[in-house]
Amino acid sequence: HVAALQKEQYPYERLFQSVIGHLVDAVTNEHVFCRQFFQRDAFAQLFPSTLSLLTEQLENYLFSCYDALCLLLMVSVTHSYRRLARQRKIHSLDSFFDKITHMLWPRLKTVIEGHLRSIQTTDASKLGSVDLHAHYISRRFGEFCCSLLLILHMIRPPPRSTQRTPTHPAKPFMTTP
């Protein structure tokens, strides 16, 4: 693979986005092909093993995932591709997207609750001496909050204005359809 040859590694959410995108494209292409040549949809015959493999792989990953931002990005990716599939009038993936969503949200809730418990039970006296600079935990918490706001902004874009120019010309760090 090209990434292995170039010794590049990608975060799980990026791989997840790629796999789900390819799945939606493959289901769309097969749907169109089967409708044109066979006058029926062959989704039930073609994709169950693929969906089962993806679901199983995601379950295995979620078991050891404690990255709230990764989980929130995967929720965003799932939501975006669900919308894309619906725009293409491909409803055969609805139950798959439901299953993924029902796996991601409870795990995200568990991870966020773990983060909150960690903050609540922290003894400030054991974190180090007082310095003139912001404490590293404060900086990390600020970065975490900023990342959450950016991801939530991607999920729910602001209302459209009457202006013709884009109000937010900056590109998001992870593009989704």
ZIVEN-V856695 format. One record per residue. RES is the residue in three letters. PSI is psi in degrees with one decimal (999 if undefined). Layout:
res-><RES & RES>
psi-><PSI & PSI>
This chain:
res-><HIS & VAL & ALA & ALA & LEU & GLN & LYS & GLU & GLN & TYR & PRO & TYR & GLU & ARG & LEU & PHE & GLN & SER & VAL & ILE & GLY & HIS & LEU & VAL & ASP & ALA & VAL & THR & ASN & GLU & HIS & VAL & PHE & CYS & ARG & GLN & PHE & PHE & GLN & ARG & ASP & ALA & PHE & ALA & GLN & LEU & PHE & PRO & SER & THR & LEU & SER & LEU & LEU & THR & GLU & GLN & LEU & GLU & ASN & TYR & LEU & PHE & SER & CYS & TYR & ASP & ALA & LEU & CYS & LEU & LEU & LEU & MET & VAL & SER & VAL & THR & HIS & SER & TYR & ARG & ARG & LEU & ALA & ARG & GLN & ARG & LYS & ILE & HIS & SER & LEU & ASP & SER & PHE & PHE & ASP & LYS & ILE & THR & HIS & MET & LEU & TRP & PRO & ARG & LEU & LYS & THR & VAL & ILE & GLU & GLY & HIS & LEU & ARG & SER & ILE & GLN & THR & THR & ASP & ALA & SER & LYS & LEU & GLY & SER & VAL & ASP & LEU & HIS & ALA & HIS & TYR & ILE & SER & ARG & ARG & PHE & GLY & GLU & PHE & CYS & CYS & SER & LEU & LEU & LEU & ILE & LEU & HIS & MET & ILE & ARG & PRO & PRO & PRO & ARG & SER & THR & GLN & ARG & THR & PRO & THR & HIS & PRO & ALA & LYS & PRO & PHE & MET & THR & THR & PRO>
psi-><149.7 & -43.2 & -38.5 & -39.8 & -36.8 & 3.3 & 42.5 & 145.1 & 145.2 & 146.2 & 155.5 & -39.6 & -30.2 & -41.9 & -40.9 & -44.6 & -42.9 & -46.0 & -46.1 & -39.0 & -44.6 & -36.6 & -47.8 & -41.6 & -42.7 & -44.4 & -40.6 & -48.1 & -43.3 & -37.0 & -49.1 & -46.1 & -49.3 & -36.6 & -39.9 & -41.7 & -28.2 & -2.5 & 30.4 & 164.2 & 130.7 & 22.1 & -44.8 & -25.9 & -25.9 & -34.8 & -4.9 & -41.8 & -34.8 & -46.7 & -38.0 & -43.2 & -44.1 & -41.7 & -44.9 & -42.5 & -41.8 & -41.7 & -43.6 & -40.2 & -44.4 & -27.5 & -33.4 & 17.2 & 126.8 & 19.3 & 101.9 & -36.9 & -39.9 & -46.1 & -42.7 & -37.6 & -38.8 & -35.0 & -44.1 & -43.9 & -44.8 & -45.0 & -43.2 & -44.3 & -27.4 & -44.0 & -42.7 & -43.8 & -40.4 & -37.8 & -33.6 & -0.1 & 37.8 & 99.1 & -2.7 & -16.6 & -1.2 & -46.2 & -34.2 & -46.6 & -37.0 & -44.0 & -44.0 & -45.7 & -41.0 & -15.5 & -38.5 & -46.0 & -46.2 & -36.7 & -41.5 & -43.0 & -43.4 & -43.6 & -44.7 & -42.1 & -36.4 & -41.1 & -43.3 & -43.6 & -39.2 & -42.1 & -42.3 & -32.5 & 1.5 & 135.8 & 111.6 & -28.8 & -20.6 & 0.4 & -7.7 & 178.7 & 161.3 & 133.9 & 167.9 & -20.1 & 162.1 & 140.2 & 145.2 & -32.0 & -38.1 & -42.6 & -44.6 & -39.9 & -41.6 & -42.4 & -40.0 & -46.8 & -42.4 & -43.5 & -41.9 & -44.7 & -40.1 & -43.6 & -43.7 & -33.7 & -36.7 & -36.6 & -46.8 & 91.2 & 156.0 & 158.2 & 147.0 & 140.0 & 173.5 & -5.1 & 152.0 & -20.1 & 148.1 & 138.2 & -21.6 & 82.7 & -12.8 & 138.7 & 139.6 & 155.4 & -14.9 & 108.5 & 138.5 & 158.0 & 999>
